[in-house]
Amino acid sequence: MCLIMSEDEKEPESEEVEGVEKGVEAQESAEDSLEVGGAEGSEEVEESEFDEEEEEVEFDLEAQVEEFRRQLEEEPDNCVHFYNLGEALSELGQMDEARESFEQALLLDTTQEFSAIIHFGMGNLYYHQLMSGIQSTVVKSSVGLHSAYKVGEQITSVNDDDYAIPLREFEASVQNIPLMKADEEIVDYISEHAPQQIATLYYKWASDLYDKARQIENYGDEIKDIKRGLKHLKKTVEIDPNHGQANLMIKYGKKMIQEGYSI
């Protein structure tokens, strides 16, 4: 998600994007020229290196953080500055400070014109925290993207809040879309991606419940978990009818209930 820029800042942002694209193109051209050893290739390499250095400056998150803090000193009641600061801090992995910045942005957004964007940022923060924990203990399988846990780390419990909290943020984002006062591009982005994140979270929640149900030796309430998982998967399919894994897992869950849990 791009950081929100003021009207005066938007044109430079476009130039930055062009600079990145040109840098990539220059690098590719340099590589081709180096193969024939021409002098032109050397010039292209130098240009590419210059663009790469320029790109590093453009995406200096720590510098952005300092800039947003400076803006907040000048406009301490500006919710957009707090949102931008939260996004940059989140990219740097400073999750607690990022969450505080998002929360302050919501408090200051009394008209809720930016609430959809801020809730989306909050949802992504919680989502990435959730996924960083899941991905450290799971491997891919044919049923559910994250449904096969590494040996010795099978799932025997599911913390519902891990999924419910980011879900609330994305759902709040969707609810506030009609109130948004932002560029059409940003409105379209939130309108497309917030529902997608909701569908993904319900899918991953169901995957964990399925795995919990399959640990027969450790758990005795399998049917309840499978049925809960099926409800979450149906919500995924309501949002994304073509979600292949969710549709597959619905069939799989029904089969597990009908034929047992050894399949």
Secondary structure, DSSP 8 states (H G I E B T S, - for coil): ------HHHHHHHHHHHHHHHHHHHHHHHHHHHHHHT-HHHHHHHHHHHHHHHHHHHHT-HHHHHHHHHHHHHH-TT-HHHHHHHHHHHHHTT-HHHHHHHHHHHHHH-TT-SSHHHHHHHHHHHHHHHHHHHHTTTEE--SSSTT-EE-TT-------HHHHHHHHHHHHHHHHHGGG--S-HHHHHHHHHHHHHHHHHHHHHHHHHHHHHHH-GGG-S-HHHHHHHHHHHHHHHHHH-TT-HHHHHHHHHHHHHHHH-S--
